[in-house]
Amino acid sequence: MDAFTPEGALLPLLECRDLTKSFGATVALDRFTVTVPAGRVVGLLGPNGSGKTTLLKMIAGVAHPTAGSLRVCGYEVGPESKALVSYLPERPYFSRSMRVREMIAYFADFYADFDAALAHDMLARLGVPEDAPCSALSKGTVEKVQLTLVMARHAPLYLLDEPIGGVDPAARDFILQTVIRAYRPQSSIILSTHLVRDVEAFLDDFILLRYGQMLLHAPVAYVTQEKGTTLDAFFREEFRC
Amino acid sequence: MLGKLFVHEMRALVKPAGIMLGVMLLAGVIGIVGFTTADVMSDGFTYSSSPLASNGYIMLFMVTAFCGFVVWAGAVALFVFIVMRFYRTMFTDEGYLTLTLPVPTGALVAAKFLAAYLIMAVAALLAIALHSGMLGVLDSGGSMAATTMILSLLSGTFGIMSNSEVASVALGTLSMLVGIGYNVALAFGSLTLGAWWARRHKVAAAVGVYVGISWLLSLVFSIVSVIVAMGGMSAVGALGVITILQTLLNAAIAVGFILLTSYLVRAKVDLS
């Protein structure tokens, strides 16, 4: 199935046209075309090595397309688009010597849409001491702090790369609740995962990727109503080994 | 935006740089005191009249000479720290934070370069001052000559020997300051080339690029120096011209590598 645009969509937040990324002879993403309007929670689904992370990296501006075009709110990837994208990579990116309050100050300094009060509030509810250096926090806590900072931005587009991968079920709930609470109708969230069951209830649309190619981009309702199954079951069927 | 990035960079560097400059200062002061003590001691005895005092004198001299080594080693260690921090914040996991900031890549690279340059310039000037102090004690009266010698060594030539000593020192200082910019820019550029070009062992690749480019540029400049020296000028004049040429070449290379780094980060380097 080709890309679809939901009815009533405004100016797309994200437009990819024939986006391709190759690493030597390996094609990580092959002529990927998609349009994401405001107000959608999109699941980027696929097994490991399907190109999910590569796509998010290119949108965030930390990897460069081999071919094709990519626009965020009409801007090519650059300072303007980066100001509109709130990106959570799958790995911790803070220096181990950095303290939590320094991380907040850093975000507040560079992102005009960062809500420092919201970040303080979320971290207080988490019980994270703001004077603690990153090295003193557990891996899970660092991930939560990072998610908190990313979601405390009022950005039009959120990119969350495997936010629930490798965390315990309680942390998964926290992460998903944080994402949902921060969601605003004028924003869109693109969330990559292969843990479909955990996110299925929150998604509006999904994109299925395999070997860098888009198999399907559709609303979740397409699966539940037309196929009469859950997205998780559909995913398992599609990617059965 | 450049100012904001520069402030953040300085904030991150000031503590480790302060510690290293403190170590250099301490070593330098110990060196000056040690050399002064050794100088005073050497007047009061001979080896045959007091072997114990003579051995003590030799040990004191060696310890203080080691302090002189620590001063320079501190500057080199600081350089390595700053360069590795550049790599860590740009091309490892921390790059995901740095490279997603809504700032032009040129400003990002320029801020890192300026902060590194400023700190390395302070470190180099401190090292020169401390060494001049130590050599001044040994020279008993000629600290200006010692400074000139150190500046000559720093500038990479022995060509600062014009008629005016003040002009020599000024040219030496300028050459040294440009040389620092050259080395920082070349290191940043090499790391970026390594991050772009190598699939694995990126730092090793960057070291290879740095050494290779340095060697190539030295070779080219040696050829230029020989051509200038054969041009019929006096030795002093030729050496002065060579120093000026090298300073200009280093400045051009520094600017070139900063632009190259900025371009590669903006358009080519992918984070793994």
Contacts between the chains, C-beta under 8 A, distances in Angstrom:
chain1	res1	chain2	res2	distance
A	57	B	270	7.2
A	57	B	271	6.7
A	60	B	96	7.9
A	60	B	100	5.3
A	61	B	99	6.5
A	61	B	100	6.2
A	62	B	95	6.8
A	62	B	96	6.1
A	62	B	99	5.0
A	62	B	100	6.4
A	62	B	270	7.1
A	62	B	271	4.4
A	63	B	270	4.1
A	63	B	271	6.5
A	64	B	267	6.2
A	64	B	268	6.5
A	64	B	269	7.9
A	64	B	270	6.1
A	78	B	104	7.8
A	79	B	102	4.8
A	79	B	103	5.7
A	79	B	104	5.4
A	80	B	102	7.3
A	82	B	100	5.6
A	82	B	101	6.6
A	82	B	102	4.2
A	82	B	103	7.9
A	83	B	102	3.6
A	85	B	100	7.4
A	87	B	96	7.5
A	87	B	100	5.3
A	89	B	93	7.9
A	89	B	96	4.4
A	91	B	93	5.0
A	91	B	96	7.0
A	92	B	93	6.4
A	93	B	93	5.2
A	93	B	94	5.6
A	93	B	95	7.6
A	93	B	96	4.0
A	93	B	97	4.2
A	94	B	94	7.3
A	94	B	97	6.6
A	95	B	12	7.8
A	95	B	88	7.8
A	95	B	89	7.6
A	95	B	94	5.9
A	106	B	8	7.2
A	106	B	97	7.9
A	109	B	4	6.3
A	109	B	8	7.2
A	110	B	4	7.4
A	110	B	101	5.1
A	110	B	102	6.6
A	110	B	103	7.2
A	111	B	102	7.0
